[in-house]
């Protein structure tokens, strides 16, 4: 099991990449549509907001168990929005 240490200043994108997740998988974990997740990750106006911090915390706490896979069909339906 890999241990991840997070700098307080890590961006949502850095956390996602560190966890080796796609934007689609990250949006599913955060419970938001893909477009919303992309906006959170790329728009600097969202940094520091409750939504941004909540998404960061969800991704930091998320741990993919060995052999566990996220069902892509479930994600794509959930991301429609």
C-alpha positions as CSV (number, residue, x, y, z in Angstrom):
1,X,0.0,0.0,0.0
2,X,1.4,3.3,-1.0
3,X,1.4,6.2,1.5
4,X,0.7,9.7,0.2
5,X,1.8,12.8,2.0
6,X,0.0,15.9,1.0
7,X,1.2,19.4,1.1
8,X,-1.4,21.9,2.3
9,X,-0.9,23.9,-0.9
10,X,-1.5,20.9,-3.2
11,X,-4.1,21.6,-5.9
12,X,-7.0,19.4,-6.6
13,X,-5.3,18.4,-9.9
14,X,-2.1,17.4,-8.1
15,X,-4.0,15.3,-5.6
16,X,-5.9,13.6,-8.4
17,X,-2.7,12.9,-10.4
18,X,-1.0,11.6,-7.3
19,X,-3.8,9.2,-6.7
20,X,-3.6,8.1,-10.4
21,X,-7.3,9.0,-11.0
22,X,-8.9,10.4,-14.1
23,X,-11.1,13.4,-13.9
24,X,-14.1,11.2,-14.5
25,X,-13.2,8.9,-11.6
26,X,-12.5,11.9,-9.3
27,X,-15.9,13.5,-10.2
28,X,-17.5,10.2,-9.2
29,X,-15.7,10.0,-5.9
30,X,-16.6,13.7,-5.1
31,X,-20.2,13.1,-6.1
32,X,-20.4,15.9,-8.7
33,X,-20.9,15.9,-12.5
34,X,-17.8,15.7,-14.6
35,X,-18.2,19.3,-15.9
36,X,-18.5,20.6,-12.3
37,X,-15.3,18.7,-11.3
38,X,-13.4,20.1,-14.3
39,X,-14.5,23.6,-13.3
40,X,-13.3,23.1,-9.7
41,X,-10.0,21.8,-10.9
42,X,-9.3,24.4,-13.6
43,X,-10.9,27.6,-12.4
44,X,-8.7,29.4,-9.8
45,X,-11.8,31.3,-8.5
46,X,-13.0,28.1,-6.8
47,X,-9.8,27.6,-4.8
48,X,-10.5,28.1,-1.1
49,X,-14.2,27.7,-1.4
50,X,-16.2,25.1,0.5
51,X,-16.8,22.9,-2.6
52,X,-13.1,23.0,-3.5
53,X,-11.9,22.1,0.0
54,X,-14.6,19.4,0.3
55,X,-13.6,17.8,-3.0
56,X,-9.9,18.0,-1.9
57,X,-10.7,16.2,1.3
58,X,-12.7,13.5,-0.4
59,X,-9.9,12.8,-2.8
60,X,-7.2,12.8,-0.1
61,X,-9.2,10.3,2.0
62,X,-10.1,8.1,-1.0
63,X,-8.1,4.8,-1.1
64,X,-8.6,2.4,-4.0
65,X,-8.5,-1.1,-2.6
66,X,-6.4,-3.6,-4.6
67,X,-8.3,-5.2,-7.4
68,X,-11.2,-2.7,-6.9
69,X,-12.2,-1.0,-10.1
70,X,-14.7,1.8,-10.6
71,X,-17.4,0.8,-13.0
72,X,-17.0,3.2,-16.0
73,X,-20.7,2.8,-17.0
74,X,-21.8,3.9,-13.6
75,X,-19.5,6.9,-13.7
76,X,-20.6,8.1,-17.1
77,X,-24.3,7.9,-16.2
78,X,-23.6,9.7,-12.9
79,X,-21.6,12.4,-14.7
80,X,-24.4,13.4,-17.0
81,X,-25.9,15.6,-14.5
